[in-house]
Amino acid sequence: MADLSQEPKHVNVSDPSAAAYWARRFQVPVEAVIAAVREVGNDPSAVAAHLGLPWPYEASGIV
């Protein structure tokens, strides 16, 4: 299991570099991350669930 202690606590899509990080983290387009945050808020586990992914999502290789 991944060490989430260094993981950001919220999915930030207001900053382009942070949004890009989350898009890479979830391996989805930035637009999908933004849409998910609009729907379910900025909790990483809620965003992952909305995208149909487990949390922590370890397949991205960014852990």
C-alpha positions in Angstrom: 0.0 0.0 0.0 1.2 3.5 -0.8 2.4 5.9 1.8 -0.1 8.7 1.6 1.6 10.9 4.1 3.2 13.0 1.3 0.1 12.9 -0.8 -1.8 16.2 -1.1 -4.9 16.2 1.1 -7.1 17.8 -1.5 -7.4 17.7 -5.3 -6.5 21.2 -6.4 -7.7 22.1 -9.9 -7.4 25.9 -9.5 -3.6 25.7 -10.1 -2.7 24.3 -13.5 0.4 22.5 -12.3 -1.6 20.9 -9.5 -4.4 19.9 -11.9 -1.8 18.4 -14.2 -0.4 16.4 -11.2 -3.8 14.9 -10.4 -4.4 14.1 -14.1 -1.1 12.2 -14.2 -1.9 10.7 -10.8 -5.3 9.3 -12.0 -4.1 8.8 -15.6 -7.1 10.7 -17.0 -7.4 14.0 -18.8 -7.3 17.2 -16.7 -10.8 17.9 -17.8 -12.0 14.7 -16.2 -10.4 15.6 -12.9 -11.9 19.1 -13.0 -15.4 17.6 -13.8 -15.0 15.1 -11.0 -14.1 17.8 -8.5 -17.1 19.8 -9.5 -19.3 16.8 -9.0 -17.9 15.3 -5.7 -15.6 17.9 -4.2 -11.9 17.8 -3.7 -11.3 14.7 -1.5 -8.9 12.4 -3.4 -10.8 9.2 -2.5 -14.1 10.7 -3.7 -12.6 11.9 -6.9 -11.0 8.5 -7.5 -14.3 6.8 -6.8 -16.1 9.2 -9.3 -13.5 8.3 -11.9 -14.0 4.6 -11.2 -10.6 4.1 -9.6 -9.5 2.7 -6.3 -7.8 5.0 -3.8 -4.9 5.0 -3.4 -4.5 4.6 -7.1 -1.1 3.0 -7.4 -1.2 2.1 -11.1 0.0 5.7 -12.0 3.4 5.0 -10.7 3.2 8.3 -8.8 3.1 7.2 -5.1 
